[in-house]
């Protein structure tokens, strides 16, 4: 047996297991990661104007997603897929928090950054909305740190959700089942927590 173990061989549980290259799932995951990386790199200058910390985060995120795309095409492993899943789910959760409850890190930004191409929360021409009529969750109008949803935001979010699905598909069957249950468990737990907090 060769030094590389691929999906379908008996040793598919190791984190160092080499996954098959060129699969549809790997290409889909790489494409989704590349789209998300391009969006984050494209908006990095806007965030750099607010803060070096914010802009640096977007640059590092873009580099990480581009590296993930490259790795999925050239040297995919179970460990890489796991890291991609954890990182992507974390980024999605960070995005959701920034659009629903607000992030303290954004409270002090110079422009009151409220999404790509949107006005700040403090300048709401229409009650219950952000900027040019973007709805905001009830009770969060004017809350510092909550950002509006922009078109580029939705593009990156869509790419990251597609990336999660494709990364799950890349994993060997047993690990795919465990990882899918964990991702769903996180989602259901956060949904339940949100309902309890609103009660």
Residue frames relative to the residue before (quaternion, step in Angstrom):
aa qw qx qy qz dx dy dz
X 1.0000 0.0000 0.0000 0.0000 0.00 0.00 0.00
X 0.4931 -0.6750 0.4602 0.2990 3.60 -0.97 0.80
X 0.6545 -0.5198 0.3793 0.3969 3.54 -1.31 0.27
X 0.6831 0.4461 -0.2829 0.5043 3.58 1.16 -0.53
X 0.1673 -0.7766 0.6019 0.0815 3.55 -0.90 0.96
X 0.1629 -0.8177 0.5497 0.0510 3.56 -0.65 1.10
X 0.6581 -0.4618 0.3960 0.4435 3.52 -1.31 0.26
X 0.6952 0.4097 -0.3253 0.4930 3.56 -0.86 0.95
X 0.6193 0.4910 -0.3431 0.5076 3.60 1.20 -0.45
X 0.6537 -0.5472 0.3499 0.3884 3.55 -1.20 0.31
X 0.7333 0.4109 -0.2426 0.4843 3.61 1.04 -0.59
X 0.2341 0.8047 -0.5135 0.1846 3.59 0.53 1.13
X 0.5628 0.6252 -0.3882 0.3765 3.61 1.22 0.10
X 0.5529 0.6249 -0.3965 0.3828 3.59 1.17 -0.31
X 0.5249 -0.6447 0.4580 0.3147 3.56 -1.06 0.80
X 0.6848 0.4730 -0.2834 0.4765 3.59 1.18 -0.50
X 0.3700 0.7469 -0.4843 0.2659 3.59 1.25 0.06
X 0.3565 -0.7242 0.5564 0.1971 3.51 -0.89 1.01
X 0.2820 -0.7621 0.5618 0.1553 3.56 -0.81 1.01
X 0.6121 -0.5569 0.4124 0.3809 3.54 -1.19 0.48
X 0.3329 -0.7375 0.5524 0.2005 3.56 -0.98 0.85
X 0.7867 0.3749 -0.2499 0.4220 3.52 -1.28 0.40
X 0.4383 0.6813 -0.4840 0.3307 3.61 1.18 0.25
X 0.6439 -0.5225 0.3915 0.3989 3.56 -1.24 0.43
X 0.6518 0.5196 -0.3153 0.4535 3.59 0.96 -0.87
X 0.6567 0.5048 -0.3154 0.4631 3.60 0.96 -0.84
X 0.6532 0.4991 -0.3142 0.4749 3.59 0.98 -0.81
X 0.6481 0.5131 -0.3173 0.4647 3.59 0.98 -0.84
X 0.6581 0.5008 -0.3097 0.4692 3.59 0.95 -0.86
X 0.6566 0.5083 -0.3123 0.4615 3.58 0.94 -0.86
X 0.6513 0.5090 -0.3171 0.4649 3.59 0.96 -0.83
X 0.6588 0.5029 -0.3102 0.4657 3.59 0.93 -0.86
X 0.6491 0.5080 -0.3149 0.4706 3.59 0.98 -0.84
X 0.6520 0.5196 -0.3117 0.4557 3.59 1.01 -0.82
X 0.6365 0.5156 -0.3297 0.4693 3.60 1.01 -0.77
X 0.6637 0.4956 -0.3031 0.4711 3.58 0.90 -0.92
X 0.6406 0.5240 -0.3225 0.4595 3.59 1.00 -0.83
X 0.6594 0.5141 -0.3128 0.4506 3.58 0.93 -0.88
X 0.6445 0.5082 -0.3231 0.4711 3.60 0.97 -0.81
X 0.6921 0.4825 -0.2915 0.4508 3.58 0.83 -0.95
X 0.6439 0.4969 -0.3252 0.4824 3.57 1.04 -0.71
X 0.6495 0.5409 -0.3102 0.4352 3.57 1.04 -0.78
X 0.7396 0.3875 -0.2302 0.4998 3.60 1.04 -0.69
X 0.4202 0.7324 -0.4529 0.2860 3.60 1.25 -0.12
X 0.6502 0.5176 -0.3502 0.4321 3.68 0.85 -0.78
X 0.6173 0.5433 -0.3354 0.4597 3.58 1.07 -0.76
X 0.6915 0.4563 -0.2708 0.4902 3.57 0.97 -0.85
X 0.6013 0.5558 -0.3607 0.4466 3.59 1.09 -0.60
X 0.6112 0.5429 -0.3532 0.4549 3.59 1.11 -0.60
X 0.6535 0.4926 -0.3064 0.4863 3.58 1.14 -0.63
X 0.7791 -0.1786 0.1945 0.5686 3.54 0.84 -1.03
X 0.5153 -0.6256 0.4863 0.3265 3.56 -1.06 0.74
X 0.6168 0.5534 -0.3408 0.4440 3.58 1.07 -0.73
X 0.6794 0.4757 -0.2932 0.4757 3.59 0.87 -0.94
X 0.6818 0.4884 -0.2893 0.4615 3.57 0.86 -0.95
X 0.6385 0.5314 -0.3187 0.4565 3.56 1.01 -0.82
X 0.6085 0.5502 -0.3443 0.4567 3.56 1.06 -0.76
X 0.6929 0.4784 -0.2825 0.4596 3.59 0.88 -0.94
X 0.6240 0.5215 -0.3409 0.4717 3.59 1.06 -0.69
X 0.6757 0.4840 -0.2943 0.4718 3.60 0.89 -0.93
X 0.6277 0.5310 -0.3309 0.4632 3.57 1.04 -0.78
X 0.6565 0.5075 -0.3066 0.4663 3.58 0.94 -0.88
X 0.6589 0.4994 -0.3102 0.4694 3.58 0.95 -0.84
X 0.6454 0.5222 -0.3169 0.4587 3.58 1.00 -0.81
X 0.6815 0.4748 -0.2911 0.4748 3.57 0.95 -0.87
X 0.6278 0.5110 -0.3382 0.4799 3.60 1.05 -0.67
X 0.6412 0.5139 -0.3173 0.4733 3.58 1.02 -0.77
X 0.6236 0.5282 -0.3326 0.4706 3.57 1.05 -0.75
X 0.6387 0.5239 -0.3241 0.4610 3.59 0.95 -0.87
X 0.6604 0.5002 -0.3074 0.4682 3.59 0.91 -0.91
X 0.6764 0.5103 -0.2926 0.4432 3.57 0.87 -0.96
X 0.6515 0.5216 -0.3190 0.4491 3.57 1.00 -0.77
X 0.6920 0.4622 -0.2742 0.4820 3.57 1.14 -0.60
X 0.8069 0.3286 -0.1367 0.4715 3.59 0.98 -0.82
X 0.8220 0.0206 0.0171 0.5688 3.61 0.99 -0.68
X 0.0774 0.8413 -0.5318 0.0575 3.62 0.68 1.03
X 0.0026 0.7726 -0.6345 0.0213 3.55 -0.99 0.92
X 0.6513 -0.4888 0.3967 0.4238 3.53 -1.30 0.26
X 0.6355 0.5364 -0.3325 0.4449 3.59 0.97 -0.83
X 0.6433 0.5156 -0.3219 0.4655 3.60 0.95 -0.83
X 0.6526 0.5057 -0.3145 0.4683 3.59 0.96 -0.84
X 0.6375 0.5196 -0.3224 0.4687 3.59 1.01 -0.80
X 0.6663 0.4946 -0.3017 0.4694 3.57 0.89 -0.94
X 0.6409 0.5260 -0.3167 0.4607 3.56 1.01 -0.82
X 0.6508 0.5151 -0.3127 0.4619 3.58 0.98 -0.82
X 0.6782 0.4893 -0.2981 0.4602 3.58 0.80 -1.00
X 0.6847 0.4893 -0.2877 0.4571 3.58 0.86 -0.94
X 0.6866 0.4866 -0.2941 0.4531 3.58 0.88 -0.90
X 0.6416 0.4963 -0.3302 0.4827 3.60 0.94 -0.80
X 0.6328 0.5317 -0.3298 0.4561 3.60 1.01 -0.74
X 0.6581 0.5001 -0.3047 0.4732 3.58 0.98 -0.85
X 0.6367 0.5177 -0.3267 0.4688 3.59 0.99 -0.81
X 0.6609 0.4990 -0.3097 0.4671 3.60 0.93 -0.86
X 0.6235 0.5296 -0.3277 0.4727 3.58 1.05 -0.76
X 0.6401 0.5219 -0.3138 0.4685 3.57 1.00 -0.86
X 0.6678 0.4977 -0.3089 0.4593 3.59 0.84 -0.97
X 0.6483 0.5126 -0.3225 0.4614 3.60 0.94 -0.82
X 0.6690 0.5106 -0.3091 0.4430 3.60 0.95 -0.83
X 0.7255 0.4095 -0.2378 0.4994 3.60 1.18 -0.48
X 0.7374 0.4014 -0.2361 0.4893 3.61 1.20 -0.16
X 0.8285 0.1565 -0.0733 0.5327 3.60 0.67 -1.03
X 0.4845 -0.6689 0.4307 0.3638 3.58 1.24 -0.33
X 0.2583 -0.7493 0.5928 0.1427 3.52 -1.22 0.61
X 0.5000 -0.6771 0.4439 0.3074 3.60 -0.73 0.99
X 0.6065 0.5850 -0.3552 0.4047 3.59 1.07 -0.68
X 0.7018 0.4525 -0.2675 0.4808 3.60 1.15 -0.55
X 0.4825 0.7028 -0.4252 0.3040 3.57 1.24 -0.24
X 0.7661 0.3821 -0.2059 0.4740 3.59 1.02 -0.69
X 0.3836 0.7421 -0.4887 0.2514 3.59 1.18 0.18
X 0.6099 -0.6268 0.3572 0.3279 3.51 -1.01 0.88
X 0.7813 0.3459 -0.1797 0.4874 3.56 0.94 -0.80
X 0.4295 -0.6832 0.4772 0.3478 3.56 1.25 -0.03
X 0.0091 -0.8733 0.4871 0.0070 3.52 1.17 0.72
X 0.0118 0.8246 -0.5618 0.0661 3.56 -0.67 1.09
X 0.7864 -0.2410 0.1427 0.5505 3.56 0.75 0.92
X 0.6064 -0.5951 0.3937 0.3509 3.54 -1.14 0.57
X 0.8452 0.0828 -0.0985 0.5188 3.55 -0.59 1.17
X 0.6094 0.5523 -0.3602 0.4403 3.60 1.19 0.31
X 0.5324 -0.6000 0.4830 0.3510 3.55 -1.24 0.43
X 0.6014 -0.5723 0.4153 0.3719 3.56 -1.22 0.43
X 0.6588 -0.5250 0.3686 0.3931 3.55 -1.23 0.44
X 0.6604 0.5331 -0.3219 0.4195 3.57 1.01 -0.73
X 0.7081 0.3759 -0.2551 0.5406 3.61 1.23 -0.19
X 0.1677 0.8104 -0.5383 0.1595 3.56 0.34 1.23
X 0.2400 -0.8000 0.5313 0.1420 3.60 -0.34 1.15
X 0.7518 0.2702 -0.1645 0.5786 3.60 1.19 -0.49
X 0.4699 -0.6865 0.4632 0.3055 3.63 -0.70 0.99
X 0.8084 0.2528 -0.2067 0.4897 3.55 -0.98 0.89
X 0.7055 0.3968 -0.2644 0.5243 3.57 1.25 0.19
X 0.3594 -0.6743 0.5921 0.2560 3.51 -1.39 0.15
X 0.8567 0.0577 -0.0424 0.5109 3.54 -0.93 0.86
X 0.8337 -0.2150 0.1482 0.4865 3.58 -0.90 -0.89
X 0.8140 -0.3137 0.1444 0.4671 3.58 0.69 1.07
X 0.4141 0.6839 -0.5040 0.3268 3.63 1.14 0.40
X 0.4109 -0.7349 0.4733 0.2590 3.63 -0.63 1.04
X 0.1802 -0.7494 0.6284 0.1049 3.51 -1.24 0.60
X 0.6134 -0.5564 0.3972 0.3955 3.57 -1.12 0.58
X 0.5612 -0.6145 0.4267 0.3541 3.62 -0.94 0.83
X 0.7867 0.3026 -0.2486 0.4772 3.53 -0.97 0.91
X 0.6979 0.4558 -0.2746 0.4793 3.59 1.24 -0.22
X 0.3656 0.7388 -0.4962 0.2725 3.59 1.26 0.11
X 0.8395 0.1693 -0.1424 0.4962 3.55 -0.85 0.97
X 0.4610 0.6852 -0.4549 0.3331 3.62 1.21 0.01
X 0.4484 -0.7051 0.4854 0.2573 3.54 -0.81 1.05
X 0.7830 0.3340 -0.2569 0.4576 3.55 -0.98 0.90
X 0.5963 0.5261 -0.3784 0.4739 3.60 1.23 -0.23
X 0.2174 -0.8005 0.5506 0.0937 3.55 -0.82 1.02
X 0.4990 -0.6322 0.5027 0.3141 3.54 -1.21 0.54
X 0.4626 -0.6507 0.5252 0.2945 3.53 -1.31 0.33
X 0.0919 -0.8006 0.5916 0.0239 3.55 -0.81 1.04
X 0.7022 -0.4721 0.3258 0.4217 3.57 -1.28 0.25
X 0.6666 0.4874 -0.3110 0.4705 3.61 0.94 -0.82
X 0.5775 0.5730 -0.3698 0.4488 3.56 1.13 -0.65
X 0.6978 0.4785 -0.2719 0.4586 3.55 0.85 -1.02
X 0.6116 0.5416 -0.3479 0.4599 3.58 1.09 -0.68
X 0.6790 0.4741 -0.2880 0.4809 3.59 0.89 -0.93
X 0.6497 0.5134 -0.3229 0.4583 3.59 0.94 -0.84
X 0.6493 0.5134 -0.3176 0.4625 3.59 0.94 -0.83
X 0.6485 0.5080 -0.3131 0.4726 3.57 1.00 -0.85
X 0.6796 0.4890 -0.2993 0.4577 3.59 0.94 -0.83
X 0.6337 0.4995 -0.3425 0.4812 3.61 1.02 -0.64
X 0.6307 0.5062 -0.3268 0.4890 3.60 1.05 -0.75
X 0.6187 0.5490 -0.3340 0.4519 3.59 1.06 -0.75
X 0.6318 0.5263 -0.3334 0.4612 3.60 0.96 -0.83
X 0.6700 0.4945 -0.3005 0.4651 3.58 0.86 -0.95
X 0.6837 0.4843 -0.2933 0.4603 3.60 0.88 -0.92
X 0.6384 0.5153 -0.3335 0.4644 3.61 1.01 -0.73
X 0.6178 0.5226 -0.3449 0.4757 3.58 1.03 -0.69
X 0.6674 0.5063 -0.2989 0.4570 3.58 1.00 -0.82
X 0.6154 0.5629 -0.3391 0.4351 3.59 1.16 -0.59
X 0.6355 0.5773 -0.3304 0.3921 3.58 1.05 -0.75
X 0.5817 -0.5405 0.4628 0.3940 3.58 -1.23 0.42
X 0.7024 -0.5323 0.2737 0.3852 3.57 -1.11 0.75
X 0.6878 0.4829 -0.3049 0.4480 3.62 0.78 -0.96
X 0.6896 0.4633 -0.2804 0.4809 3.58 0.91 -0.89
X 0.5871 0.5726 -0.3630 0.4423 3.57 1.13 -0.64
X 0.6577 0.5133 -0.3117 0.4548 3.57 0.94 -0.89
X 0.6674 0.4939 -0.3014 0.4687 3.59 0.91 -0.91
X 0.6849 0.4903 -0.2893 0.4548 3.59 0.85 -0.97
X 0.6327 0.5253 -0.3332 0.4613 3.59 0.99 -0.77
X 0.6572 0.5025 -0.3094 0.4689 3.58 0.95 -0.85
X 0.6460 0.5144 -0.3252 0.4607 3.59 1.00 -0.77
X 0.6556 0.5036 -0.3131 0.4675 3.60 0.92 -0.89
X 0.6660 0.4867 -0.3011 0.4784 3.59 0.93 -0.88
X 0.6282 0.5465 -0.3270 0.4470 3.57 1.05 -0.77
X 0.6338 0.5161 -0.3233 0.4768 3.57 1.01 -0.81
X 0.6696 0.5130 -0.2981 0.4468 3.57 0.90 -0.93
X 0.6811 0.4787 -0.2884 0.4730 3.57 0.87 -0.95
X 0.6398 0.5315 -0.3268 0.4487 3.60 0.98 -0.81
X 0.6828 0.4740 -0.2917 0.4734 3.58 0.92 -0.86
X 0.6164 0.5346 -0.3373 0.4694 3.57 1.06 -0.73
X 0.6670 0.4950 -0.2963 0.4714 3.59 0.94 -0.92
X 0.6368 0.5246 -0.3240 0.4629 3.59 1.03 -0.80
X 0.6453 0.5171 -0.3225 0.4606 3.57 0.99 -0.81
X 0.6465 0.5094 -0.3207 0.4687 3.59 0.99 -0.78
X 0.6591 0.5062 -0.3123 0.4602 3.59 0.97 -0.83
X 0.6597 0.5107 -0.3084 0.4569 3.59 1.00 -0.79
X 0.6804 0.4818 -0.2853 0.4727 3.57 1.09 -0.68
X 0.5856 0.6068 -0.3655 0.3942 3.59 1.22 -0.47
